[in-house]
Amino acid sequence: DQQVKQNSPSLSVQEGRISILNCDYTNSMFDYFLWYKKYPAEGPTFLISISSIKDKNEDGRFTVFLNKSAKHLSLHIVPSQPGDSAVYFCAATLTGKLIFGQGTTLQVKP
Amino acid sequence: NAGVMQNPRHLVRRRGQEARLRCSPMKGHSHVYWYRQLPEEGLKFMVYLQKENIIDESGMPKERFSAEFPKEGPSILRIQQVVRGDSAAYFCASSPPLAPEQFFGPGTRLTVL
């Protein structure tokens, strides 16, 4: 029972353009949603979070949007940079623990 | 202001041996979590600990796996009698009280021969 799903395994965008990463969830009890970035052989790095009572949170180039009626969230990266190339995981919190999606590999081409 | 520390970074064990993975949380963080990433999969929650207490171990396999976070010293994830299927990357994360964001260590890559 995959409660958090990232249906796109990969995404390729041109440098300077917008990257949009998507995530769907099934459990309406999740209280926070988070995005992490992960390079090979490293631990995930926290990027941005959003409370379930909000619909948008912005931090620099990163913006997360939450649509509770659709049980969908997205991460927008503008402008995309080659250094953003990594695997992006969305996660949701439930009683403290994080439940992760499968990840989306983002490639930003120079 | 060191981040989450994990050691060893790489660990090789033969089937039947024990593996001990250590995690020191960030300064000021009293909550520790362990996650496992099997090859070609996402991260899966294993256990959530506070000092001297296991809060949630719903993701831990029922046998051979145990975790502790003593009053002094690092958190330890212990795997007894390892099998090939235990080969994975094990990540520790920590958070301050009442904060949803968890900060991850670099991971320990366990290889069972």
HADDOCK unambig.tbl for C-alpha pairs under 7 A between the chains (distance, minus, plus):
assign (segid A and resid 32 and name CA) (segid B and resid 100 and name CA) 6.81 0.50 0.50
assign (segid A and resid 42 and name CA) (segid B and resid 106 and name CA) 4.89 0.50 0.50
assign (segid A and resid 42 and name CA) (segid B and resid 107 and name CA) 6.74 0.50 0.50
assign (segid A and resid 43 and name CA) (segid B and resid 91 and name CA) 6.85 0.50 0.50
assign (segid A and resid 43 and name CA) (segid B and resid 104 and name CA) 5.67 0.50 0.50
assign (segid A and resid 43 and name CA) (segid B and resid 105 and name CA) 5.51 0.50 0.50
assign (segid A and resid 43 and name CA) (segid B and resid 106 and name CA) 4.25 0.50 0.50
assign (segid A and resid 43 and name CA) (segid B and resid 107 and name CA) 5.82 0.50 0.50
assign (segid A and resid 44 and name CA) (segid B and resid 104 and name CA) 5.97 0.50 0.50
assign (segid A and resid 45 and name CA) (segid B and resid 103 and name CA) 6.99 0.50 0.50
assign (segid A and resid 45 and name CA) (segid B and resid 104 and name CA) 6.76 0.50 0.50
assign (segid A and resid 46 and name CA) (segid B and resid 103 and name CA) 6.56 0.50 0.50
assign (segid A and resid 97 and name CA) (segid B and resid 45 and name CA) 6.75 0.50 0.50
assign (segid A and resid 97 and name CA) (segid B and resid 48 and name CA) 6.96 0.50 0.50
assign (segid A and resid 98 and name CA) (segid B and resid 45 and name CA) 6.66 0.50 0.50
assign (segid A and resid 99 and name CA) (segid B and resid 44 and name CA) 6.97 0.50 0.50
assign (segid A and resid 99 and name CA) (segid B and resid 45 and name CA) 6.83 0.50 0.50
assign (segid A and resid 100 and name CA) (segid B and resid 42 and name CA) 6.66 0.50 0.50
assign (segid A and resid 100 and name CA) (segid B and resid 43 and name CA) 6.11 0.50 0.50
assign (segid A and resid 100 and name CA) (segid B and resid 44 and name CA) 6.97 0.50 0.50
assign (segid A and resid 101 and name CA) (segid B and resid 42 and name CA) 6.50 0.50 0.50
assign (segid A and resid 102 and name CA) (segid B and resid 41 and name CA) 6.44 0.50 0.50
assign (segid A and resid 102 and name CA) (segid B and resid 42 and name CA) 4.62 0.50 0.50
assign (segid A and resid 103 and name CA) (segid B and resid 42 and name CA) 6.63 0.50 0.50
